[in-house]
Each structure stands twice: as C-alpha cells, then as structure tokens.
Amino acid sequence: MARKLTTEETVTFVFSRIPDRPVRSQWLGREPRLSEIMEDPIVHLMMAVDGVAAEDVWRLARQVQDRAGGRAAVCGHATG
C-alpha cells in the first residue's frame, strides 16, 4: 500500500504540476479507457493521498471484468 502524503506534500505535488497554460483535455468527446486514466498524474496524486496502489486498482478491475463474464471493458477492452 502506498504511503499517504501529508497535506504539505500534496500541495507541493499539485502545484508543481500545474501547467503555465491551459491544456485541452485529451478525452474531450469520448470516455477514456482505464489504462489512460491510470496514466494521469492527477489520478496518481489522488491515489497517493488515499493510500491506494495502482496494483489494487488493476486487481479490482480484473475482478469486475471476471464477474461480468468478460463483457465489462474495465481493463481496456471487452473480452466477451
């Protein structure tokens, strides 16, 4: 499990990653795949603050996909 960040570490992390200019969303007009969401630095920040590891998210996504009989596209693509 990832170490939970202090408030000061969180603020420093967030402000160090704010761009100098507005950024157009790469997901405008479509729903992102889980693999794309998991690459987003803000998602990593939220996970770190909450003490959640990426491996835990992927494990849960595989469990959901298995329970849906492979129909759920939670791991990037539907298998059924």
C-alpha positions in Angstrom: 0.0 0.0 0.0 1.3 3.4 -0.9 2.3 5.9 1.9 -0.3 8.6 2.5 1.1 12.1 1.6 1.0 14.9 4.1 -1.0 18.0 3.3 2.2 19.9 2.6 3.5 17.2 0.3 0.1 17.1 -1.5 0.0 20.8 -2.1 3.6 20.9 -3.3 3.0 18.0 -5.7 -0.2 19.5 -7.1 1.3 23.0 -7.7 4.5 21.6 -9.2 2.4 20.0 -11.9 0.1 22.9 -12.9 0.9 23.9 -16.5 1.7 27.5 -17.3 -1.0 27.5 -20.0 -4.4 25.8 -20.3 -4.3 22.2 -21.5 -7.0 20.9 -23.8 -8.4 17.6 -22.5 -7.2 14.5 -24.4 -10.5 12.9 -23.5 -12.8 15.5 -25.0 -15.7 13.9 -26.7 -15.0 10.3 -25.6 -14.8 8.2 -22.5 -11.2 7.3 -21.5 -10.0 3.8 -21.1 -8.9 2.7 -17.6 -5.3 2.4 -18.9 -5.5 6.1 -19.9 -7.0 7.1 -16.6 -4.3 5.3 -14.8 -1.6 7.2 -16.7 -3.0 10.6 -15.5 -0.7 12.3 -12.9 -3.7 13.7 -11.0 -5.1 10.2 -10.6 -1.8 9.1 -9.2 -1.9 12.1 -6.8 -5.4 11.2 -5.6 -4.3 7.5 -5.2 -1.3 8.6 -3.2 -3.3 10.8 -0.9 -5.8 8.0 -0.4 -3.1 5.4 0.1 -4.2 3.3 -2.9 -1.7 1.4 -5.1 -2.1 1.0 -8.8 -1.9 -2.8 -8.4 -5.0 -2.6 -6.2 -7.0 -0.8 -8.9 -5.9 -3.2 -11.6 -6.7 -6.2 -9.4 -10.2 -4.8 -8.7 -10.7 -4.1 -12.4 -9.9 -7.7 -13.3 -12.3 -9.0 -10.6 -15.1 -6.8 -12.0 -14.3 -8.0 -15.6 -14.3 -11.6 -14.4 -17.6 -11.3 -12.6 -19.1 -9.7 -15.7 -18.1 -12.7 -17.7 -15.5 -10.7 -19.7 -18.2 -8.3 -21.0 -17.0 -5.4 -19.0 -14.5 -3.2 -20.7 -12.8 -2.2 -17.5 -9.3 -3.4 -18.4 -9.1 -1.6 -21.7 -11.1 -4.0 -23.9 -14.1 -6.3 -23.6 -13.2 -10.0 -23.9 -16.7 -11.4 -24.4 
